[in-house]
Every structure is written in C-alpha cells, then in structure tokens.
Amino acid sequence: MLIHLPIIILTSLHPIAIADAVPQFEIARECQAEGGTKEMEKRCVADEIQARNQLQAEWIQFGPSAKLRCNQEASIDGTPSYVEFLTCLEMERDVSTEREAKSSQ
C-alpha cells in the first residue's frame, strides 16, 4: 500500500510551467542566408547578438501572445532573426501602450 504513495502524490500534483525564455536562433545561419561580404556578415552577427541581449533583458515585458505571434513572423522564411523578433515585439508593445493611453482618456 505505501509503495504506491509516491505515485499517487506525483500524479495529483499540477504541472509546473516550463520557464519562459528567449528562443534560441542560429545567428550564423541567419547571417549567412543574408549574403554579402564578410564585413556585412560580421555586422549582421553583431546586430543579432545585440538584439538577443536586449530581448533577454526585456523578455518579461512582452505578453505570451505577442511572443508567439512575433516568433512565428520572425521565423517565416526558415531563418529566424532576433532583430526581426525584437522589432515585432517592440511594435506590439507600442501599439498596446497607445491603445491603453487612448482608452484612458
């Protein structure tokens, strides 16, 4: 009887959500897909890293629906971009903030 107790306890617990985190994109693949010179590729990598770092710092500001929608948009061509993802999230945030400001007037 006591042997089944741990199983009963584990099955009665509610699932815990996995930590919400910035998705992992292949920066090198994205920048190679852009084409251009080595200098342009290096600039692309630097821009992508900067955007990823900014996303990590601001991640909790963005809602789950905006994250999902923007992740899909940034990945539409098969080479997801942190720059595109961040731009989309910022636009979503700005539109939402503007709506809230208009509705409170």
Secondary structure as the mmCIF struct_conf table of DSSP 4:
data_model
#
loop_
_struct_conf.conf_type_id
_struct_conf.id
_struct_conf.beg_label_comp_id
_struct_conf.beg_label_asym_id
_struct_conf.beg_label_seq_id
_struct_conf.end_label_comp_id
_struct_conf.end_label_asym_id
_struct_conf.end_label_seq_id
HELX_RH_3T_P HELX_RH_3T_P1 LEU A 2 HIS A 4
HELX_RH_AL_P HELX_RH_AL_P1 LEU A 5 SER A 12
BEND BEND1 LEU A 13 LEU A 13
HELX_LH_PP_P HELX_LH_PP_P1 HIS A 14 ASP A 20
HELX_LH_PP_P HELX_LH_PP_P2 VAL A 22 GLN A 24
HELX_RH_AL_P HELX_RH_AL_P2 ILE A 27 GLU A 34
HELX_RH_AL_P HELX_RH_AL_P3 LYS A 38 GLU A 58
HELX_RH_3T_P HELX_RH_3T_P2 TRP A 59 GLN A 61
BEND BEND2 PHE A 62 PHE A 62
HELX_RH_AL_P HELX_RH_AL_P4 PRO A 64 ALA A 74
TURN_TY1_P TURN_TY1_P1 SER A 75 ASP A 77
BEND BEND3 GLY A 78 THR A 79
HELX_RH_AL_P HELX_RH_AL_P5 TYR A 82 SER A 103
TURN_TY1_P TURN_TY1_P2 SER A 104 SER A 104
#
